[in-house]
Amino acid sequence: MSKVVVEQVPAKEALLPAVEAVFAYYGGLPALLGGRTRALIKINAVDFRPGTYISPAVLEAVIMALQKTGVKDIGVMENCTQGNFTRLVFAATGLDALCRRRGVRPLYLDEGPTAVIELPGINEKVRIPELAARELTGTGREAFFLNLPKLKTHSMSIVTLGIKNLLGFMDQRDRMKEHNYNLHGRLAALGELFRPDFTLIDGLNAVYYGHYPPTALLDKCTAPLNLLIGGDDPLAVDTVGARILGYSVDEVPHLRLARERITGCADLDQIEVAGDLSPYTTKYPCHLYPSFPPDVRVIKGSERCCPEGCQNNTLTTLQFLYLDHGGKGGFTILMGKGFTHEDLDQVSGPLLLAGKCAIEETYTFFKNRSGRDKIYLSPYCNDLASTIKALTRLMKVNPFSIVPVSPWKSFTLLAAAKLRGSKARVAL
């Protein structure tokens, strides 16, 4: 019977004992490590804005627990979201300073060589960091693999927990191409390919209304739960995490698929939960908070407008540029496909075509009618870098104002990342 621990954290200073208490249910860290003195931690740090990255205090407590147990070599891994690069995220959030203070290695997975692998069950080849291919696939790993996600709902995958956190292993250039209705199958395949030794969810705060809340809405999009959720069965941990957020496995497409493909338990009745689930009765919203610029017209195609693709990352970007950075409106966004002549005739002024479906169906029409000067393109299903670049121009937001470090430091970090082979698609 799979076991999942739900451990309360009464105060910040109790984090280390709470982390150790989670591991204690499995015989303690020495038993889980099995003599290994290396550890690789995959964190959740998609961006530098509040609510989008792991609590540094939780990460530090995990590092301290490993070091107390004799682990000498610890790497902290991430490959942030498109439009950004991981070295910048670590610098802006203080994660790099934490790594230096604790003597562990930050591993920026957008830098360095990649390997091509086939995602099991879906006949798709993608690029992943060579480090992950070498160290974290297959059996007999030399390093202890700890997955450290954050407790969040998600506007494209309903929840983003342990299995969704594995998407960070995919090269940014490959993420955007099938980041549409195929996302759920990709996530289940990644869960089959990468099986952590342990999953520990940072539940100090639940983040909801999507996965990327504007800072202006942070008080409406977070709930202090002060808990950790952990276990050695990744599917069972995600099942319990989804339940705490208010969702069953049947409501989460990638968990429903993973249930059929991944060894583990997705039935709450068959999971031994060490902790009390009864206080968690709220269903935290996964859709985007309904606050958008009133003078931006969004026209969605009638045949296809995937929430996982052209729709929700575009709307998320629109929202945070509007609420957090004073972005202006006065333009139109088309997304999806299946537009009528009436849809197209009502478009005037600057235009963003979001996603390959909208571009294939309407670009020639608008180019012939108005020329190319006022048309911005985001060519893939979820091309966040192109979307940010287009919307910052349309909304008259300086891209450097988004970043909480100076332009000089941003350029210095980007130069260092590029020298080390970063493949990140930055929005410049």
Phi, psi and omega per residue, in radians:
M1 nan 2.232 3.127
S2 -1.180 2.567 -3.133
K3 -2.152 2.381 3.080
V4 -2.300 2.356 -3.100
V5 -1.793 2.279 2.993
V6 -2.005 1.845 -2.997
E7 -1.947 2.178 3.083
Q8 -1.305 2.529 3.086
V9 -2.056 1.700 -3.020
P10 -1.187 -0.442 -3.119
A11 -2.784 2.779 -3.093
K12 -1.013 -0.658 -3.121
E13 -1.225 -0.177 3.122
A14 -1.652 0.130 -3.071
L15 -1.107 -0.826 -3.120
L16 -1.066 -0.847 3.066
P17 -1.033 -0.607 3.132
A18 -1.177 -0.748 3.095
V19 -1.068 -0.791 -3.141
E20 -1.146 -0.578 3.111
A21 -1.158 -0.650 3.079
V22 -1.079 -0.849 3.139
F23 -1.118 -0.532 -3.094
A24 -1.082 -0.511 3.115
Y25 -1.126 -0.279 -3.119
Y26 -1.962 0.405 3.133
G27 1.581 0.066 3.128
G28 1.577 2.884 -3.117
L29 -1.030 -0.690 3.134
P30 -0.988 -0.679 3.123
A31 -1.183 -0.703 -3.135
L32 -1.214 -0.630 -3.122
L33 -1.245 -0.572 3.135
G34 1.022 0.643 3.111
G35 1.560 -0.082 -3.138
R36 -1.312 2.480 -3.138
T37 -2.041 0.228 3.040
R38 -2.107 2.534 3.101
A39 -2.470 2.486 3.035
L40 -2.122 2.170 -3.090
I41 -1.946 2.072 3.053
K42 -1.646 1.908 -3.110
I43 -1.636 3.014 3.023
N44 -1.913 1.849 3.132
A45 -2.552 1.242 -3.034
V46 -1.281 -0.407 -3.062
D47 -2.756 3.121 -3.096
F48 -1.799 0.035 -3.126
R49 -1.498 2.596 -3.114
P50 -0.937 2.448 3.138
G51 1.569 -0.103 -3.081
T52 -1.919 -0.002 -3.098
Y53 -2.443 2.779 -3.114
I54 -0.996 2.562 3.035
S55 -1.133 2.107 3.108
P56 -0.978 -0.563 -3.131
A57 -1.151 -0.660 3.098
V58 -1.164 -0.808 3.114
L59 -1.025 -0.765 -3.128
E60 -1.102 -0.695 3.115
A61 -1.108 -0.683 3.109
V62 -1.133 -0.785 3.114
I63 -1.055 -0.776 -3.140
M64 -1.086 -0.697 3.126
A65 -1.109 -0.738 3.127
L66 -1.140 -0.761 -3.116
Q67 -1.166 -0.628 3.076
K68 -1.086 -0.473 -3.099
T69 -1.561 -0.019 3.065
G70 1.779 0.159 3.103
V71 -1.326 2.095 -3.030
K72 -1.641 -0.559 -3.010
D73 -2.069 1.923 -3.097
I74 -2.192 2.262 3.043
G75 -2.014 2.370 3.113
V76 -1.901 1.999 -2.945
M77 -1.917 2.532 2.929
E78 -2.891 2.722 3.004
N79 -2.375 1.780 -2.928
C80 -1.193 -3.123 -3.096
T81 -1.250 2.864 3.107
Q82 -1.067 2.719 -3.109
G83 1.483 -0.012 -3.041
N84 -2.469 3.027 3.007
F85 -2.420 2.565 -2.871
T86 -1.156 -0.639 3.138
R87 -1.037 -0.661 3.109
L88 -1.198 -0.741 3.136
V89 -1.055 -0.781 3.129
F90 -1.086 -0.696 -3.122
A91 -1.205 -0.758 -3.048
A92 -1.267 -0.460 -3.103
T93 -1.681 -0.134 -3.078
G94 1.468 0.077 3.136
L95 -1.178 -0.587 3.090
D96 -1.186 -0.667 3.093
A97 -1.123 -0.671 3.085
L98 -1.088 -0.772 3.133
C99 -1.069 -0.742 3.124
R100 -1.123 -0.755 -3.106
R101 -1.079 -0.635 -3.092
R102 -1.654 -0.026 3.087
G103 1.217 0.628 3.102
V104 -2.036 2.874 -3.047
R105 -1.672 2.168 2.929
P106 -1.345 2.327 -3.128
L107 -2.062 1.852 -3.111
Y108 -1.538 1.819 -2.944
L109 -1.320 -0.148 3.017
D110 -1.415 -0.128 3.120
E111 -1.804 2.693 3.077
G112 1.565 3.097 -3.049
P113 -1.266 2.762 3.097
T114 -2.096 2.841 3.037
A115 -2.175 2.601 3.103
V116 -1.673 2.201 3.116
I117 -2.261 2.778 3.064
E118 -1.764 2.206 3.115
L119 -1.223 2.185 -3.048
P120 -1.097 2.346 3.002
G121 1.518 -0.215 -3.091
I122 -2.194 0.082 3.011
N123 0.955 0.809 3.106
E124 -2.255 2.279 3.101
K125 -1.725 2.313 -3.124
V126 -2.398 2.856 3.091
R127 -1.678 2.349 3.038
I128 -2.301 2.782 3.114
P129 -0.996 2.410 3.115
E130 -1.005 -0.610 3.091
L131 -1.002 -0.813 -3.119
A132 -1.189 -0.700 3.121
A133 -1.097 -0.701 -3.077
R134 -1.339 -0.724 -2.955
E135 -1.675 -0.463 -2.877
L136 -2.092 -0.029 3.049
T137 -1.806 2.716 3.142
G138 1.384 -2.930 -3.106
T139 -1.958 3.036 3.096
G140 1.211 0.616 -3.126
R141 -1.152 2.487 3.072
E142 -1.437 -0.414 -3.112
A143 -1.853 2.516 3.011
F144 -1.301 2.181 -3.050
F145 -1.843 1.934 -3.130
L146 -1.953 2.155 3.088
N147 -1.681 2.170 -3.012
L148 -2.198 1.342 3.129
P149 -1.495 3.083 3.109
K150 -1.952 2.623 -3.097
L151 -1.425 1.827 -3.059
K152 -2.520 2.560 2.821
T153 -1.434 3.007 -3.030
H154 -2.630 2.309 -3.068
S155 -1.266 -0.211 -3.137
M156 -1.959 -0.462 -3.106
S157 -2.170 0.241 3.133
I158 1.244 -0.994 3.014
V159 -2.270 2.715 2.996
T160 -2.233 1.827 -3.062
L161 -2.222 -2.367 -3.035
G162 -1.165 -0.877 -3.076
I163 -1.164 -0.753 3.114
K164 -1.090 -0.556 3.128
N165 -1.084 -0.386 -3.134
L166 -1.261 -0.241 3.091
L167 -1.050 -0.422 3.102
G168 -1.087 -0.255 3.083
F169 -1.373 -0.263 -3.102
M170 -1.498 2.373 3.098
D171 -0.968 2.414 -3.136
Q172 -0.978 -0.593 -3.108
R173 -1.157 -0.450 3.130
D174 -1.664 -0.406 -3.140
R175 -1.053 -0.727 -2.961
M176 -1.304 -0.354 -2.969
K177 -1.267 -0.700 3.131
E178 -2.110 0.517 3.120
H179 -1.447 1.234 -3.081
N180 -2.507 -2.491 3.114
Y181 -1.081 -0.246 3.091
N182 -1.437 -0.090 -3.074
L183 -0.968 -0.745 -3.023
H184 -1.119 -0.716 3.087
G185 -1.155 -0.626 3.094
R186 -1.114 -0.740 -3.131
L187 -1.120 -0.765 3.109
A188 -1.071 -0.675 3.115
A189 -1.143 -0.704 3.090
L190 -1.123 -0.648 3.080
G191 -1.124 -0.520 3.087
E192 -1.348 -0.615 -3.097
L193 -1.319 -0.745 -3.098
F194 -1.950 2.054 3.107
R195 -2.070 1.823 -3.135
P196 -1.107 2.678 2.993
D197 -1.218 -0.523 -3.132
F198 -2.712 2.508 3.046
T199 -2.080 2.263 3.126
L200 -2.277 1.994 -3.096
I201 -1.617 2.231 3.041
D202 -1.350 1.822 3.135
G203 -1.960 0.481 3.073
L204 -1.008 -0.710 3.028
N205 -2.314 2.368 2.937
A206 -1.505 2.340 3.098
V207 -1.917 2.278 -3.063
Y208 -2.453 -3.010 -2.902
Y209 1.014 1.072 -3.088
G210 1.458 -2.889 -2.992
H211 -2.010 -0.033 -2.891
Y212 -2.488 1.015 -2.955
P213 -1.188 2.430 3.012
P214 -1.055 2.570 3.118
T215 -1.045 -0.586 3.138
A216 -1.109 -0.388 -3.107
L217 -1.907 0.180 -2.973
L218 -1.017 -0.650 3.139
D219 -1.186 -0.390 3.107
K220 -1.579 -0.144 -2.993
C221 -2.106 0.145 3.119
T222 -2.359 2.586 3.086
A223 -2.348 2.166 3.115
P224 -1.265 1.984 3.110
L225 -1.881 -0.416 3.042
N226 0.933 0.997 3.123
L227 -2.542 2.842 2.985
L228 -2.131 2.514 3.119
I229 -2.182 2.128 -3.035
G230 -2.498 2.734 3.071
G231 3.080 2.954 -3.126
D232 -1.714 0.017 3.039
D233 -1.894 1.803 -3.045
P234 -1.022 -0.665 -3.112
L235 -1.197 -0.701 3.118
A236 -1.151 -0.700 3.122
V237 -1.082 -0.783 3.121
D238 -1.146 -0.605 3.107
T239 -1.080 -0.770 3.126
V240 -1.232 -0.711 3.099
G241 -1.059 -0.737 3.100
A242 -1.111 -0.702 3.116
R243 -1.074 -0.703 3.126
I244 -1.138 -0.578 3.084
L245 -1.405 -0.149 3.063
G246 1.815 0.248 -3.034
Y247 -2.127 2.479 3.006
S248 -1.537 2.860 3.101
V249 -1.027 -0.666 -3.123
D250 -1.122 -0.344 3.121
E251 -1.551 -0.115 -3.081
V252 -2.026 1.800 -2.988
P253 -0.956 -0.743 -3.084
H254 -1.254 -0.501 3.053
L255 -1.279 -0.621 3.091
R256 -1.092 -0.727 3.080
L257 -1.215 -0.717 -3.118
A258 -1.093 -0.569 3.133
R259 -0.993 -0.551 -3.120
E260 -1.529 -0.229 -2.950
R261 -2.162 -0.320 -3.052
I262 -1.936 2.375 3.046
T263 -1.143 2.162 -3.104
G264 2.653 -3.117 -3.035
C265 -2.044 2.261 3.080
A266 -2.103 0.393 3.136
D267 -1.994 1.956 -3.098
L268 -0.985 -0.600 -3.126
D269 -1.186 -0.322 -3.138
Q270 -1.846 0.155 3.123
I271 -1.891 2.219 3.054
E272 -1.416 1.910 -3.111
V273 -1.717 2.033 3.051
A274 -1.546 1.666 -3.055
G275 2.469 2.987 -3.018
D276 -1.856 2.053 3.110
L277 -1.588 -0.175 -3.013
S278 -1.089 -0.515 3.132
P279 -1.217 -0.245 -2.995
Y280 -1.682 1.605 -3.060
T281 -2.030 -0.059 -3.115
T282 -1.498 2.406 2.975
K283 -1.730 1.842 -3.061
Y284 -1.351 2.277 -3.058
P285 -1.092 2.460 3.077
C286 -1.820 -0.266 3.123
H287 -1.312 2.928 -3.140
L288 -1.290 2.511 3.090
Y289 -1.085 2.325 -3.015
P290 -1.377 1.280 3.086
S291 -2.499 1.838 -3.074
F292 -2.385 2.793 3.139
P293 -1.088 2.243 -3.059
P294 -1.222 -0.327 -3.090
D295 -1.792 0.416 2.977
V296 -1.983 2.114 3.128
R297 -1.553 2.175 3.101
V298 -1.969 2.087 -3.137
I299 -1.995 2.116 -3.098
K300 -1.841 2.385 3.111
G301 -1.153 2.617 -3.087
S302 -1.421 -0.371 -3.068
E303 -1.586 -0.727 -3.116
R304 -2.723 2.260 3.024
C305 -2.680 1.424 -2.941
C306 -1.149 2.203 2.996
P307 -1.011 -0.570 -3.110
E308 -1.365 -0.190 -3.027
G309 -2.037 -1.914 -2.995
C310 -1.186 -0.388 -2.966
Q311 -1.374 -1.103 -2.840
N312 -1.399 -0.550 3.048
N313 -1.244 -0.563 3.050
T314 -1.105 -0.816 -3.128
L315 -1.185 -0.621 3.092
T316 -1.089 -0.792 3.124
T317 -1.114 -0.780 3.076
L318 -0.958 -0.748 -3.068
Q319 -1.193 -0.825 -3.059
F320 -1.292 -0.522 3.052
L321 -1.182 -0.602 3.114
Y322 -1.259 -0.863 -3.020
L323 -1.435 -0.637 -3.052
D324 -1.672 -0.375 -3.002
H325 -2.281 0.220 3.048
G326 1.143 0.515 -3.122
G327 -1.065 2.488 -3.109
K328 -1.612 2.848 3.114
G329 -1.879 -2.500 3.126
G330 1.543 0.550 3.113
F331 -2.600 3.120 -3.095
T332 -2.172 2.533 3.010
I333 -2.085 2.226 2.988
L334 -1.893 2.360 3.122
M335 -2.509 2.556 -3.125
G336 1.540 -2.759 3.086
K337 -2.594 2.920 -3.079
G338 1.652 0.918 -3.111
F339 -1.710 2.538 3.059
T340 -1.568 2.911 3.051
H341 -1.069 -0.600 3.110
E342 -1.117 -0.685 3.086
D343 -1.013 -0.835 -3.042
L344 -1.261 -0.624 -3.096
D345 -1.191 -0.424 -3.106
Q346 -1.439 -0.091 -3.115
V347 -1.435 2.238 3.022
S348 -2.498 2.706 3.120
G349 1.408 -2.921 -3.112
P350 -1.042 2.618 -2.986
L351 -2.514 2.373 2.958
L352 -1.944 2.137 3.002
L353 -1.690 1.912 -3.026
A354 -1.738 1.935 3.060
G355 1.742 2.710 -3.040
K356 -1.185 -0.518 -3.136
C357 -1.112 -0.846 -3.136
A358 -1.118 -0.680 -3.133
I359 -1.142 -0.829 -3.111
E360 -1.079 -0.630 -3.055
E361 -1.473 -0.574 -2.926
T362 -2.155 -0.238 -3.006
Y363 -1.053 -0.802 -3.117
T364 -1.061 -0.710 3.118
F365 -1.028 -0.874 -3.080
F366 -1.251 -0.603 3.113
K367 -1.116 -0.769 -3.137
N368 -1.183 -0.532 -3.091
R369 -1.442 -0.731 -2.964
S370 -2.163 -0.105 -3.010
G371 1.460 3.130 -3.014
R372 -1.674 -0.188 -2.973
D373 -1.075 -0.627 -3.048
K374 -1.749 0.185 -3.097
I375 -1.889 2.187 3.073
Y376 -1.952 2.495 -3.045
L377 -2.127 2.403 2.940
S378 -2.118 1.655 -2.740
P379 -1.292 -0.375 -3.075
Y380 -1.822 3.123 -3.097
C381 -1.083 -0.658 3.141
N382 -2.502 1.218 -3.075
D383 -1.648 1.378 -3.000
L384 -1.134 -0.616 3.132
A385 -1.086 -0.807 3.117
S386 -1.172 -0.615 3.119
T387 -1.127 -0.812 3.120
I388 -1.091 -0.765 -3.136
K389 -1.048 -0.772 -3.134
A390 -1.180 -0.816 -3.046
L391 -1.248 -0.571 3.075
T392 -1.111 -0.609 3.097
R393 -1.266 -0.821 -3.121
L394 -1.105 -0.609 -3.063
M395 -1.689 0.048 3.081
K396 1.028 0.816 3.080
V397 -1.940 2.215 3.072
N398 -1.210 2.091 -3.105
P399 -0.965 -0.566 -3.115
F400 -1.247 -0.346 3.102
S401 -1.262 -0.293 3.141
I402 -1.320 -0.513 -2.994
V403 -1.564 2.262 -3.080
P404 -1.455 0.492 2.983
V405 -2.318 2.879 -3.070
S406 -1.185 2.686 3.063
P407 -0.981 -0.678 3.123
W408 -1.046 -0.787 3.139
K409 -1.180 -0.662 3.102
S410 -1.017 -0.817 -3.140
F411 -1.140 -0.676 3.126
T412 -1.105 -0.778 3.120
L413 -1.143 -0.700 -3.141
L414 -1.142 -0.705 3.110
A415 -1.080 -0.745 3.113
A416 -1.096 -0.713 3.136
A417 -1.136 -0.770 -3.124
K418 -1.145 -0.675 3.108
L419 -1.079 -0.479 -3.141
R420 -1.709 0.242 2.980
G421 1.576 0.398 -3.107
S422 -1.061 2.336 3.052
K423 -1.824 0.195 -3.106
A424 -1.084 2.493 3.130
R425 -1.702 1.664 -3.074
V426 -1.508 2.700 -3.038
A427 -1.648 1.016 3.118
L428 -2.150 nan nan
